[in-house]
């Protein structure tokens, strides 16, 4: 059906007619930004316009994300990274891994301080013969002279080398806190080819057990008077003893001084007073609690009666801890 422009419906125009130039009244819908019936090349925005709009949208998103990160770092705790190499910084947030609780109550006889601590590999067996490590030292101390050699069991190789054992022995016996500090004896290490008064011998675990006995089922060193040899148990030399709380150097000094003390006819003794340094002749390889040692040695006496009196000493390596005999 056709008709004149005057008869057309208000608000509509015939196809192909020029758009009305009359002002849009309040309440009329917004005009479309493009005419669906126009050719596509003219009706849709060009590609460059779309790219500009997309880039603008991406920029807005990035700005929003960046703003959020800045606000989070400002307002939330722990926003800054911590340099774990800095002790001060690490202290603020705590350690990554914590250490075990420290210390042991050696008054508790249920703590098995006689057990060999965990640690490095040690010589399990050897040939039962020993080689003298070459070298000698000047005499130290005054009084009756004693000579000694330092030896390593054949078939074993100390992880630190033969010379490290020699150095430890010499440094211990040359110390004024050791037996030469008594003012009654003098000590000197001699070389191979001479006959010493006693031999200090680093020995494998099984050879030590065979020579010293193993009635108390824990590792120990000993003095064998019939062969004139101090046998230092290689397992204890490497691992130490629980009562020394990881102080391996101190334990090694104790092991040397304790066994050499037997050379000078000193017997085992208990802890004399609670909380003081243990006497060097106490069996500290097993523990520093009288109750615990008494429990271990009831069926296997060790040359001394250990009282069950609750006394617990502190580990000690020296017969004269102050550097000489106590004044009388």
C-alpha positions in Angstrom: 0.0 0.0 0.0 1.3 3.4 -1.0 0.4 6.9 0.2 1.7 10.4 0.5 4.1 11.8 3.1 1.3 13.5 4.8 -0.5 10.3 5.4 2.6 8.5 6.9 2.6 7.6 10.7 4.2 10.0 13.1 7.8 9.2 14.0 8.4 7.0 10.9 9.9 7.8 7.5 9.8 6.1 4.2 12.8 4.1 3.0 15.3 6.4 1.2 13.8 9.6 2.6 16.0 12.2 4.2 16.2 12.1 8.0 14.0 14.5 9.8 15.8 17.6 11.0 13.2 18.4 13.7 14.5 18.6 17.3 14.2 15.4 19.3 11.6 15.8 22.0 12.2 14.9 25.6 11.4 11.3 26.1 12.1 10.1 22.6 14.5 7.1 22.3 18.1 7.8 21.4 18.9 7.5 17.7 21.0 4.5 16.6 24.6 5.3 16.0 24.5 3.6 12.7 21.7 2.6 10.3 21.4 -1.2 9.8 20.2 -0.7 6.3 23.2 1.4 5.1 26.2 -0.4 3.3 28.5 -2.2 5.7 31.5 -0.1 4.9 29.7 3.0 6.1 27.6 1.5 8.9 30.3 -0.2 11.1 33.3 1.5 12.9 36.6 1.0 11.1 39.3 -1.5 12.4 41.6 1.3 13.8 38.8 2.6 15.9 38.2 -0.9 17.4 41.9 -1.3 18.1 42.0 2.0 20.0 39.0 1.0 22.0 40.5 -2.4 22.9 43.9 -0.9 23.9 42.1 1.6 26.1 40.2 -1.2 27.8 43.4 -3.2 28.4 45.1 -0.1 29.9 42.2 0.5 32.3 42.4 -3.2 33.5 46.1 -2.9 34.0 45.7 0.3 36.0 43.1 -1.4 38.2 45.3 -4.4 38.9 48.3 -2.2 39.7 46.2 -0.1 42.0 45.1 -3.3 43.8 48.6 -4.6 44.3 49.8 -1.2 45.7 46.9 -1.1 48.1 47.5 -4.8 49.2 51.2 -4.1 49.9 50.3 -1.0 51.8 47.4 -2.2 53.9 48.1 -6.0 54.4 50.8 -7.3 56.8 53.6 -9.3 55.4 53.6 -7.5 52.1 57.3 -7.2 52.0 59.6 -10.1 51.1 62.1 -11.1 53.7 65.8 -11.8 52.9 66.4 -15.1 54.7 70.2 -14.4 54.6 69.7 -11.4 57.0 69.6 -12.5 60.7 67.8 -9.4 61.7 65.1 -9.9 59.0 64.8 -13.6 59.8 64.3 -12.8 63.5 61.2 -10.8 62.6 59.3 -13.7 61.0 60.9 -16.7 62.8 63.1 -19.5 61.5 62.2 -21.6 58.6 63.0 -24.7 60.7 63.5 -24.6 64.5 66.1 -26.5 66.6 65.3 -29.3 69.0 64.7 -28.4 72.7 68.0 -28.1 74.4 69.6 -29.8 77.3 69.0 -33.1 79.1 68.0 -33.7 82.7 70.7 -36.2 83.7 69.1 -36.7 87.1 66.5 -38.7 85.2 67.8 -42.3 85.2 65.5 -43.1 82.3 67.6 -41.0 79.9 70.1 -43.5 78.2 73.1 -41.3 78.1 75.4 -44.4 77.8 74.1 -45.1 74.3 76.5 -44.2 71.5 75.2 -41.0 69.9 74.3 -40.8 66.2 77.0 -39.4 64.0 79.7 -40.2 61.5 81.2 -43.5 60.4 83.8 -45.1 62.6 86.3 -48.0 62.4 84.3 -51.2 63.3 87.1 -53.7 63.0 90.9 -53.9 62.6 93.8 -56.3 62.6 94.5 -56.2 66.4 98.0 -54.8 65.8 99.0 -51.2 66.0 101.4 -48.9 64.1 103.4 -46.1 66.0 102.8 -42.6 64.5 106.3 -41.1 64.2 107.4 -38.2 66.3 108.2 -37.1 69.8 107.6 -34.2 72.2 109.6 -32.4 74.8 109.0 -33.3 78.4 106.2 -31.5 80.3 105.7 -31.4 84.0 107.9 -32.3 86.9 108.3 -35.4 89.0 108.5 -39.1 88.0 109.0 -39.3 84.2 106.7 -41.4 82.0 107.1 -41.9 78.3 104.3 -42.9 75.8 103.8 -43.6 72.2 100.7 -42.8 70.1 99.5 -45.6 67.9 96.7 -46.4 65.4 95.3 -49.9 64.9 96.4 -51.6 61.6 93.6 -52.0 59.1 91.9 -48.7 60.2 92.2 -45.2 58.8 90.9 -42.3 60.9 88.7 -40.0 58.9 90.8 -37.0 60.1 94.1 -38.8 59.5 96.7 -40.3 61.9 98.3 -37.0 62.6 95.1 -35.5 63.9 94.8 -38.1 66.6 98.5 -37.5 67.6 97.9 -33.8 67.8 94.8 -34.3 70.0 96.7 -36.6 72.4 99.8 -34.4 72.7 97.8 -31.2 73.2 95.7 -32.8 75.9 98.6 -34.3 77.9 100.7 -31.1 77.5 97.9 -29.0 79.0 98.6 -27.8 82.6 95.0 -29.0 83.5 96.1 -32.6 82.6 98.1 -35.0 84.7 101.4 -33.2 84.3 99.9 -30.3 86.1 99.9 -32.3 89.3 103.6 -31.5 89.9 104.3 -35.2 90.6 104.9 -36.6 87.1 106.5 -35.6 83.8 105.3 -36.8 80.4 107.1 -37.2 77.1 106.1 -38.8 73.8 108.7 -41.0 72.2 109.2 -42.4 68.7 109.0 -46.0 67.4 112.0 -48.2 68.3 111.9 -47.1 72.0 110.0 -48.9 74.7 107.4 -46.6 76.3 105.8 -46.8 79.8 102.4 -46.9 78.1 100.9 -46.7 74.6 97.8 -44.6 73.6 96.1 -46.5 70.8 93.2 -45.5 68.7 91.4 -48.8 68.2 88.4 -50.2 66.3 85.1 -50.9 68.0 85.3 -54.7 67.9 89.0 -54.9 68.9 88.2 -52.6 71.9 85.4 -54.9 72.9 87.6 -57.9 72.7 90.3 -56.3 74.8 88.3 -54.4 77.3 85.2 -56.6 77.7 81.6 -55.8 76.9 79.7 -56.9 80.0 78.0 -53.5 80.2 76.5 -53.4 76.7 77.7 -49.9 75.8 80.8 -48.6 74.1 83.8 -47.8 76.3 87.6 -47.3 76.2 90.0 -48.9 78.7 93.5 -49.3 80.1 94.9 -52.8 79.7 97.8 -53.0 82.1 98.9 -56.5 80.9 99.8 -55.1 77.5 100.6 -51.6 78.7 98.0 -50.1 76.3 95.4 -47.4 76.6 92.7 -48.4 74.1 90.6 -45.4 72.9 87.5 -46.8 71.3 87.2 -45.5 67.7 83.4 -45.4 67.9 83.5 -43.0 70.9 86.3 -41.0 69.3 84.0 -40.3 66.4 80.6 -40.0 68.2 81.4 -38.9 71.7 79.0 -39.4 74.6 75.5 -38.1 75.4 76.5 -36.4 78.7 78.8 -34.1 76.7 75.9 -32.7 74.7 77.7 -32.7 71.3 81.0 -31.2 72.6 83.2 -33.8 70.8 86.5 -32.0 71.5 85.8 -31.9 75.2 84.8 -35.5 75.2 88.0 -36.6 73.4 90.1 -34.7 76.1 88.1 -36.5 78.7 88.6 -40.0 77.1 92.4 -39.4 77.0 92.7 -38.1 80.5 90.4 -40.7 82.0 92.2 -43.7 80.6 95.7 -42.3 81.2 94.5 -41.6 84.8 94.2 -45.4 85.2 97.8 -45.7 84.2 98.6 -43.7 87.3 96.4 -46.1 89.4 93.4 -43.9 89.7 90.1 -45.8 90.2 86.5 -44.9 89.2 84.7 -42.4 91.5 81.2 -41.1 91.7 79.9 -37.5 91.5 80.8 -36.0 94.8 78.5 -32.9 94.9 75.4 -32.1 92.9 75.9 -29.6 90.1 79.7 -29.3 90.2 82.2 -30.5 87.5 82.5 -34.3 87.4 85.8 -35.8 88.6 87.7 -37.0 85.5 87.7 -40.5 86.9 83.9 -40.6 86.9 82.6 -42.9 84.0 81.3 -40.0 82.0 81.1 -42.0 78.8 78.1 -43.6 80.4 76.7 -40.6 82.2 77.1 -38.0 85.0 74.3 -39.1 87.2 75.2 -41.3 90.2 71.8 -43.0 90.1 72.2 -43.9 86.4 75.7 -45.2 86.8 74.7 -47.2 89.8 71.9 -48.8 87.8 74.4 -49.7 85.0 77.1 -51.1 87.3 75.1 -53.0 89.9 75.6 -56.3 88.2 79.0 -55.4 86.8 81.2 -53.6 89.3 83.6 -51.1 87.9 86.0 -50.8 90.8 83.9 -48.4 92.8 80.6 -48.4 94.6 78.4 -45.8 93.1 75.8 -44.5 95.6 72.1 -43.9 94.6 72.1 -40.4 96.1 70.5 -38.3 93.3 73.7 -36.4 92.6 74.4 -35.2 89.1 77.6 -33.5 88.0 78.5 -31.5 84.9 80.8 -33.0 82.2 84.5 -32.3 82.7 87.6 -33.4 80.8 90.4 -32.4 83.3 91.9 -33.8 86.4 93.0 -30.3 87.4 90.4 -27.9 85.8 92.0 -24.8 87.3 95.4 -25.6 85.9 97.1 -27.3 88.8 96.5 -29.3 92.0 94.0 -27.8 94.4 95.7 -26.1 97.4 95.7 -28.2 100.6 
